[in-house]
Amino acid sequence: MKLSVATWMVAVAATAQRVTITQGIKAYVSLILLLSISACSDTPKIVQYPDSYTGHGENEVYVVSHAWHTGFVIPSTKVYEAVPSLEDRFGGSANIEFGWGDKKFYQAKEITAGLKIRAILWPTETVVHAVAVPGNVRDYFANSQMELLCLSDKELTSLVDFVSNSFRKNRSGEVEQLSKGIYGDSQFYKGAGNYHLLNTCNEWTAKGIKSIGMDIFPATKFTAESIMTYLSEHNVKRNNRTVSGIASGCGFK
Protein backbone atom coordinates (compact mmCIF):
# COMPACT_ATOMS: atom_id res chain seq x y z
CA MET A 1 0.00 0.00 0.00
CA LYS A 2 1.43 3.37 -1.02
CA LEU A 3 1.40 6.26 1.41
CA SER A 4 0.78 9.83 0.41
CA VAL A 5 3.43 12.41 1.27
CA ALA A 6 1.12 13.95 3.87
CA THR A 7 0.43 10.59 5.53
CA TRP A 8 4.13 9.76 5.54
CA MET A 9 5.00 13.09 7.14
CA VAL A 10 2.38 12.58 9.86
CA ALA A 11 3.77 9.11 10.56
CA VAL A 12 7.34 10.43 10.76
CA ALA A 13 6.27 13.26 13.06
CA ALA A 14 4.44 10.84 15.35
CA THR A 15 7.46 8.54 15.50
CA ALA A 16 9.76 11.47 16.25
CA GLN A 17 7.44 12.62 18.99
CA ARG A 18 7.42 9.15 20.56
CA VAL A 19 11.23 9.04 20.42
CA THR A 20 11.47 12.51 21.95
CA ILE A 21 9.06 11.61 24.74
CA THR A 22 10.92 8.37 25.42
CA GLN A 23 14.24 10.19 25.53
CA GLY A 24 12.73 12.80 27.81
CA ILE A 25 11.41 10.16 30.18
CA LYS A 26 14.79 8.41 30.25
CA ALA A 27 16.54 11.71 30.93
CA TYR A 28 14.06 12.54 33.68
CA VAL A 29 14.47 9.14 35.33
CA SER A 30 18.25 9.45 35.10
CA LEU A 31 18.10 12.90 36.72
CA ILE A 32 15.89 11.63 39.54
CA LEU A 33 18.27 8.73 40.16
CA LEU A 34 21.21 11.11 40.19
CA LEU A 35 19.42 13.42 42.60
CA SER A 36 18.50 10.51 44.85
CA ILE A 37 22.05 9.22 44.98
CA SER A 38 23.39 12.72 45.64
CA ALA A 39 20.90 13.41 48.42
CA CYS A 40 21.83 10.20 50.20
CA SER A 41 25.59 10.30 49.75
CA ASP A 42 26.63 13.95 50.02
CA THR A 43 28.04 15.15 53.32
CA PRO A 44 26.54 15.92 55.76
CA LYS A 45 24.58 12.70 55.51
CA ILE A 46 21.03 12.14 56.70
CA VAL A 47 20.87 10.54 60.15
CA GLN A 48 18.79 7.42 59.72
CA TYR A 49 15.88 7.68 62.17
CA PRO A 50 13.93 4.41 62.63
CA ASP A 51 10.47 5.85 63.33
CA SER A 52 8.09 8.32 61.73
CA TYR A 53 7.83 11.84 63.09
CA THR A 54 4.76 12.17 65.31
CA GLY A 55 4.79 15.89 66.15
CA HIS A 56 3.77 15.26 69.76
CA GLY A 57 7.10 15.91 71.50
CA GLU A 58 7.68 18.77 73.91
CA ASN A 59 10.94 20.13 72.46
CA GLU A 60 10.24 23.21 70.34
CA VAL A 61 12.39 23.50 67.21
CA TYR A 62 11.72 26.07 64.51
CA VAL A 63 12.52 26.07 60.82
CA VAL A 64 13.04 29.68 59.76
CA SER A 65 13.04 31.03 56.21
CA HIS A 66 15.14 34.05 55.24
CA ALA A 67 13.66 34.42 51.74
CA TRP A 68 16.28 32.31 49.94
CA HIS A 69 17.74 30.32 52.82
CA THR A 70 16.39 28.16 55.66
CA GLY A 71 17.75 27.03 59.01
CA PHE A 72 16.92 25.39 62.34
CA VAL A 73 16.45 27.08 65.72
CA ILE A 74 17.30 24.47 68.37
CA PRO A 75 17.33 24.60 72.20
CA SER A 76 20.94 25.23 73.17
CA THR A 77 21.20 22.73 76.06
CA LYS A 78 21.02 19.76 73.70
CA VAL A 79 23.38 21.44 71.25
CA TYR A 80 26.01 22.01 73.93
CA GLU A 81 25.94 18.31 74.79
CA ALA A 82 26.90 17.45 71.21
CA VAL A 83 29.24 20.40 70.51
CA PRO A 84 30.57 21.62 73.89
CA SER A 85 32.74 24.41 72.46
CA LEU A 86 29.62 26.25 71.30
CA GLU A 87 28.76 26.89 74.93
CA ASP A 88 32.02 28.82 75.31
CA ARG A 89 31.00 31.02 72.38
CA PHE A 90 27.28 31.50 73.05
CA GLY A 91 27.09 31.10 76.81
CA GLY A 92 23.60 31.18 78.27
CA SER A 93 21.66 31.67 75.03
CA ALA A 94 18.37 29.76 75.16
CA ASN A 95 18.50 28.70 71.50
CA ILE A 96 20.88 28.63 68.57
CA GLU A 97 19.94 29.00 64.92
CA PHE A 98 21.95 26.93 62.44
CA GLY A 99 22.33 27.32 58.69
CA TRP A 100 24.71 25.64 56.24
CA GLY A 101 25.89 26.85 52.85
CA ASP A 102 28.59 27.92 50.40
CA LYS A 103 31.59 29.47 52.18
CA LYS A 104 32.10 32.54 49.96
CA PHE A 105 28.45 33.13 49.09
CA TYR A 106 27.25 32.91 52.71
CA GLN A 107 29.96 35.23 54.08
CA ALA A 108 29.89 37.75 51.22
CA LYS A 109 28.96 41.35 52.02
CA GLU A 110 27.67 41.75 48.47
CA ILE A 111 26.06 38.94 46.47
CA THR A 112 27.21 38.97 42.84
CA ALA A 113 26.19 36.92 39.81
CA GLY A 114 29.66 35.38 39.79
CA LEU A 115 29.26 34.10 43.34
CA LYS A 116 25.87 32.61 42.50
CA ILE A 117 27.17 30.81 39.42
CA ARG A 118 30.26 29.56 41.22
CA ALA A 119 28.22 28.19 44.13
CA ILE A 120 25.87 26.29 41.83
CA LEU A 121 28.22 24.94 39.15
CA TRP A 122 31.33 23.99 41.12
CA PRO A 123 31.67 22.00 44.36
CA THR A 124 32.80 24.55 46.94
CA GLU A 125 33.76 24.68 50.60
CA THR A 126 31.00 25.18 53.13
CA VAL A 127 30.32 26.92 56.42
CA VAL A 128 27.91 26.58 59.30
CA HIS A 129 26.30 29.81 60.50
CA ALA A 130 25.35 29.81 64.20
CA VAL A 131 23.28 32.56 65.84
CA ALA A 132 22.39 33.09 69.51
CA VAL A 133 18.58 33.31 69.77
CA PRO A 134 16.68 34.26 72.97
CA GLY A 135 13.86 32.27 74.51
CA ASN A 136 11.13 34.06 72.56
CA VAL A 137 12.01 32.82 69.09
CA ARG A 138 8.86 34.20 67.51
CA ASP A 139 9.65 37.77 68.54
CA TYR A 140 13.27 37.49 67.44
CA PHE A 141 12.23 36.35 63.96
CA ALA A 142 9.01 38.38 63.81
CA ASN A 143 9.62 39.33 60.18
CA SER A 144 10.51 35.83 59.00
CA GLN A 145 8.36 32.88 58.00
CA MET A 146 8.59 30.08 60.57
CA GLU A 147 7.28 26.57 61.08
CA LEU A 148 7.24 24.78 64.43
CA LEU A 149 8.39 21.19 64.96
CA CYS A 150 7.50 19.44 68.23
CA LEU A 151 10.23 16.87 68.75
CA SER A 152 10.55 14.01 71.17
CA ASP A 153 13.87 13.65 72.98
CA LYS A 154 14.99 10.99 70.49
CA GLU A 155 13.95 13.09 67.49
CA LEU A 156 15.80 16.08 68.89
CA THR A 157 18.93 13.97 69.46
CA SER A 158 18.81 12.79 65.83
CA LEU A 159 18.50 16.37 64.52
CA VAL A 160 21.32 17.61 66.76
CA ASP A 161 23.51 14.74 65.54
CA PHE A 162 22.84 15.85 61.96
CA VAL A 163 23.75 19.46 62.78
CA SER A 164 26.85 18.37 64.68
CA ASN A 165 27.97 16.33 61.67
CA SER A 166 27.59 19.46 59.52
CA PHE A 167 30.67 21.03 61.15
CA ARG A 168 34.16 20.26 59.88
CA LYS A 169 36.14 19.27 62.98
CA ASN A 170 39.86 19.21 63.59
CA ARG A 171 41.88 16.23 64.79
CA SER A 172 40.82 16.94 68.36
CA GLY A 173 37.17 16.83 67.36
CA GLU A 174 36.70 20.57 67.85
CA VAL A 175 34.77 22.88 65.52
CA GLU A 176 36.81 25.63 63.84
CA GLN A 177 35.73 29.27 63.98
CA LEU A 178 35.89 31.57 60.99
CA SER A 179 34.56 35.14 60.73
CA LYS A 180 31.74 36.78 62.67
CA GLY A 181 28.25 36.00 61.45
CA ILE A 182 25.94 38.19 59.41
CA TYR A 183 23.41 39.29 62.04
CA GLY A 184 22.95 39.34 65.79
CA ASP A 185 25.38 37.46 68.03
CA SER A 186 26.61 35.01 65.41
CA GLN A 187 29.62 33.10 64.17
CA PHE A 188 30.73 31.22 61.06
CA TYR A 189 32.40 27.83 61.38
CA LYS A 190 34.05 25.53 58.86
CA GLY A 191 31.42 23.23 57.38
CA ALA A 192 31.54 19.57 56.39
CA GLY A 193 30.92 18.57 52.79
CA ASN A 194 30.80 20.51 49.54
CA TYR A 195 28.11 22.86 48.25
CA HIS A 196 26.86 22.39 44.69
CA LEU A 197 23.67 22.14 42.63
CA LEU A 198 22.75 18.78 44.13
CA ASN A 199 23.72 19.68 47.71
CA THR A 200 22.37 23.14 48.53
CA CYS A 201 21.50 25.01 51.72
CA ASN A 202 17.81 24.13 51.47
CA GLU A 203 18.52 20.50 50.66
CA TRP A 204 20.62 20.55 53.84
CA THR A 205 17.54 21.67 55.78
CA ALA A 206 15.50 18.93 54.12
CA LYS A 207 18.09 16.35 55.17
CA GLY A 208 17.77 17.58 58.73
CA ILE A 209 13.99 17.23 58.50
CA LYS A 210 14.45 13.72 57.10
CA SER A 211 16.68 12.95 60.10
CA ILE A 212 13.72 13.27 62.49
CA GLY A 213 11.60 10.79 60.56
CA MET A 214 9.60 13.08 58.27
CA ASP A 215 8.74 11.77 54.80
CA ILE A 216 10.54 14.39 52.73
CA PHE A 217 12.60 13.97 49.54
CA PRO A 218 15.61 16.31 49.98
CA ALA A 219 16.77 16.14 46.35
CA THR A 220 13.73 18.13 45.20
CA LYS A 221 13.90 20.83 47.87
CA PHE A 222 15.99 23.48 46.10
CA THR A 223 14.21 26.55 47.47
CA ALA A 224 13.22 27.95 50.85
CA GLU A 225 9.63 28.13 49.61
CA SER A 226 9.56 24.39 48.89
CA ILE A 227 10.75 23.65 52.44
CA MET A 228 8.22 25.93 54.10
CA THR A 229 5.34 24.75 51.92
CA TYR A 230 6.09 21.14 52.80
CA LEU A 231 6.16 21.89 56.53
CA SER A 232 3.06 24.08 56.43
CA GLU A 233 1.05 21.39 54.64
CA HIS A 234 2.33 18.74 57.03
CA ASN A 235 1.36 20.77 60.11
CA VAL A 236 -2.12 21.48 58.77
CA LYS A 237 -2.76 17.82 57.95
CA ARG A 238 -1.45 16.67 61.31
CA ASN A 239 -3.36 18.85 63.75
CA ASN A 240 -4.87 21.90 62.02
CA ARG A 241 -2.73 24.34 63.97
CA THR A 242 -3.16 28.01 63.24
CA VAL A 243 -0.57 30.57 62.12
CA SER A 244 1.48 28.06 60.11
CA GLY A 245 1.77 25.62 62.96
CA ILE A 246 3.11 28.09 65.51
CA ALA A 247 0.20 29.30 67.64
CA SER A 248 -0.41 26.20 69.75
CA GLY A 249 3.17 25.51 70.85
CA CYS A 250 4.39 22.07 71.90
CA GLY A 251 3.36 19.84 74.77
CA PHE A 252 -0.34 20.03 73.82
CA LYS A 253 -2.75 17.12 74.09
C-alpha positions as CSV (number, residue, x, y, z in Angstrom):
1,M,0.0,0.0,0.0
2,K,1.4,3.4,-1.0
3,L,1.4,6.3,1.4
4,S,0.8,9.8,0.4
5,V,3.4,12.4,1.3
6,A,1.1,13.9,3.9
7,T,0.4,10.6,5.5
8,W,4.1,9.8,5.5
9,M,5.0,13.1,7.1
10,V,2.4,12.6,9.9
11,A,3.8,9.1,10.6
12,V,7.3,10.4,10.8
13,A,6.3,13.3,13.1
14,A,4.4,10.8,15.4
15,T,7.5,8.5,15.5
16,A,9.8,11.5,16.3
17,Q,7.4,12.6,19.0
18,R,7.4,9.2,20.6
19,V,11.2,9.0,20.4
20,T,11.5,12.5,21.9
21,I,9.1,11.6,24.7
22,T,10.9,8.4,25.4
23,Q,14.2,10.2,25.5
24,G,12.7,12.8,27.8
25,I,11.4,10.2,30.2
26,K,14.8,8.4,30.3
27,A,16.5,11.7,30.9
28,Y,14.1,12.5,33.7
29,V,14.5,9.1,35.3
30,S,18.3,9.4,35.1
31,L,18.1,12.9,36.7
32,I,15.9,11.6,39.5
33,L,18.3,8.7,40.2
34,L,21.2,11.1,40.2
35,L,19.4,13.4,42.6
36,S,18.5,10.5,44.8
37,I,22.1,9.2,45.0
38,S,23.4,12.7,45.6
39,A,20.9,13.4,48.4
40,C,21.8,10.2,50.2
41,S,25.6,10.3,49.7
42,D,26.6,14.0,50.0
43,T,28.0,15.2,53.3
44,P,26.5,15.9,55.8
45,K,24.6,12.7,55.5
46,I,21.0,12.1,56.7
47,V,20.9,10.5,60.1
48,Q,18.8,7.4,59.7
49,Y,15.9,7.7,62.2
50,P,13.9,4.4,62.6
51,D,10.5,5.8,63.3
52,S,8.1,8.3,61.7
53,Y,7.8,11.8,63.1
54,T,4.8,12.2,65.3
55,G,4.8,15.9,66.2
56,H,3.8,15.3,69.8
57,G,7.1,15.9,71.5
58,E,7.7,18.8,73.9
59,N,10.9,20.1,72.5
60,E,10.2,23.2,70.3
61,V,12.4,23.5,67.2
62,Y,11.7,26.1,64.5
63,V,12.5,26.1,60.8
64,V,13.0,29.7,59.8
65,S,13.0,31.0,56.2
66,H,15.1,34.1,55.2
67,A,13.7,34.4,51.7
68,W,16.3,32.3,49.9
69,H,17.7,30.3,52.8
70,T,16.4,28.2,55.7
71,G,17.8,27.0,59.0
72,F,16.9,25.4,62.3
73,V,16.5,27.1,65.7
74,I,17.3,24.5,68.4
75,P,17.3,24.6,72.2
76,S,20.9,25.2,73.2
77,T,21.2,22.7,76.1
78,K,21.0,19.8,73.7
79,V,23.4,21.4,71.3
80,Y,26.0,22.0,73.9
81,E,25.9,18.3,74.8
82,A,26.9,17.5,71.2
83,V,29.2,20.4,70.5
84,P,30.6,21.6,73.9
85,S,32.7,24.4,72.5
86,L,29.6,26.2,71.3
87,E,28.8,26.9,74.9
88,D,32.0,28.8,75.3
89,R,31.0,31.0,72.4
90,F,27.3,31.5,73.1
91,G,27.1,31.1,76.8
92,G,23.6,31.2,78.3
93,S,21.7,31.7,75.0
94,A,18.4,29.8,75.2
95,N,18.5,28.7,71.5
96,I,20.9,28.6,68.6
97,E,19.9,29.0,64.9
98,F,22.0,26.9,62.4
99,G,22.3,27.3,58.7
100,W,24.7,25.6,56.2
101,G,25.9,26.8,52.9
102,D,28.6,27.9,50.4
103,K,31.6,29.5,52.2
104,K,32.1,32.5,50.0
105,F,28.4,33.1,49.1
106,Y,27.3,32.9,52.7
107,Q,30.0,35.2,54.1
108,A,29.9,37.8,51.2
109,K,29.0,41.3,52.0
110,E,27.7,41.7,48.5
111,I,26.1,38.9,46.5
112,T,27.2,39.0,42.8
113,A,26.2,36.9,39.8
114,G,29.7,35.4,39.8
115,L,29.3,34.1,43.3
116,K,25.9,32.6,42.5
117,I,27.2,30.8,39.4
118,R,30.3,29.6,41.2
119,A,28.2,28.2,44.1
120,I,25.9,26.3,41.8
121,L,28.2,24.9,39.2
122,W,31.3,24.0,41.1
123,P,31.7,22.0,44.4
124,T,32.8,24.6,46.9
125,E,33.8,24.7,50.6
126,T,31.0,25.2,53.1
127,V,30.3,26.9,56.4
128,V,27.9,26.6,59.3
129,H,26.3,29.8,60.5
130,A,25.4,29.8,64.2
131,V,23.3,32.6,65.8
132,A,22.4,33.1,69.5
133,V,18.6,33.3,69.8
134,P,16.7,34.3,73.0
135,G,13.9,32.3,74.5
136,N,11.1,34.1,72.6
137,V,12.0,32.8,69.1
138,R,8.9,34.2,67.5
139,D,9.7,37.8,68.5
140,Y,13.3,37.5,67.4
141,F,12.2,36.3,64.0
142,A,9.0,38.4,63.8
143,N,9.6,39.3,60.2
144,S,10.5,35.8,59.0
145,Q,8.4,32.9,58.0
146,M,8.6,30.1,60.6
147,E,7.3,26.6,61.1
148,L,7.2,24.8,64.4
149,L,8.4,21.2,65.0
150,C,7.5,19.4,68.2
151,L,10.2,16.9,68.8
152,S,10.5,14.0,71.2
153,D,13.9,13.6,73.0
154,K,15.0,11.0,70.5
155,E,13.9,13.1,67.5
156,L,15.8,16.1,68.9
157,T,18.9,14.0,69.5
158,S,18.8,12.8,65.8
159,L,18.5,16.4,64.5
160,V,21.3,17.6,66.8
161,D,23.5,14.7,65.5
162,F,22.8,15.9,62.0
163,V,23.7,19.5,62.8
164,S,26.9,18.4,64.7
165,N,28.0,16.3,61.7
166,S,27.6,19.5,59.5
167,F,30.7,21.0,61.1
168,R,34.2,20.3,59.9
169,K,36.1,19.3,63.0
170,N,39.9,19.2,63.6
171,R,41.9,16.2,64.8
172,S,40.8,16.9,68.4
173,G,37.2,16.8,67.4
174,E,36.7,20.6,67.9
175,V,34.8,22.9,65.5
176,E,36.8,25.6,63.8
177,Q,35.7,29.3,64.0
178,L,35.9,31.6,61.0
179,S,34.6,35.1,60.7
180,K,31.7,36.8,62.7
181,G,28.2,36.0,61.4
182,I,25.9,38.2,59.4
183,Y,23.4,39.3,62.0
184,G,22.9,39.3,65.8
185,D,25.4,37.5,68.0
186,S,26.6,35.0,65.4
187,Q,29.6,33.1,64.2
188,F,30.7,31.2,61.1
189,Y,32.4,27.8,61.4
190,K,34.1,25.5,58.9
191,G,31.4,23.2,57.4
192,A,31.5,19.6,56.4
193,G,30.9,18.6,52.8
194,N,30.8,20.5,49.5
195,Y,28.1,22.9,48.3
196,H,26.9,22.4,44.7
197,L,23.7,22.1,42.6
198,L,22.8,18.8,44.1
199,N,23.7,19.7,47.7
200,T,22.4,23.1,48.5
201,C,21.5,25.0,51.7
202,N,17.8,24.1,51.5
203,E,18.5,20.5,50.7
204,W,20.6,20.6,53.8
205,T,17.5,21.7,55.8
206,A,15.5,18.9,54.1
207,K,18.1,16.3,55.2
208,G,17.8,17.6,58.7
209,I,14.0,17.2,58.5
210,K,14.4,13.7,57.1
211,S,16.7,12.9,60.1
212,I,13.7,13.3,62.5
213,G,11.6,10.8,60.6
214,M,9.6,13.1,58.3
215,D,8.7,11.8,54.8
216,I,10.5,14.4,52.7
217,F,12.6,14.0,49.5
218,P,15.6,16.3,50.0
219,A,16.8,16.1,46.3
220,T,13.7,18.1,45.2
221,K,13.9,20.8,47.9
222,F,16.0,23.5,46.1
223,T,14.2,26.6,47.5
224,A,13.2,27.9,50.8
225,E,9.6,28.1,49.6
226,S,9.6,24.4,48.9
227,I,10.7,23.6,52.4
228,M,8.2,25.9,54.1
229,T,5.3,24.7,51.9
230,Y,6.1,21.1,52.8
231,L,6.2,21.9,56.5
232,S,3.1,24.1,56.4
233,E,1.0,21.4,54.6
234,H,2.3,18.7,57.0
235,N,1.4,20.8,60.1
236,V,-2.1,21.5,58.8
237,K,-2.8,17.8,58.0
238,R,-1.4,16.7,61.3
239,N,-3.4,18.9,63.8
240,N,-4.9,21.9,62.0
241,R,-2.7,24.3,64.0
242,T,-3.2,28.0,63.2
243,V,-0.6,30.6,62.1
244,S,1.5,28.1,60.1
245,G,1.8,25.6,63.0
246,I,3.1,28.1,65.5
247,A,0.2,29.3,67.6
248,S,-0.4,26.2,69.8
249,G,3.2,25.5,70.8
250,C,4.4,22.1,71.9
251,G,3.4,19.8,74.8
252,F,-0.3,20.0,73.8
253,K,-2.8,17.1,74.1
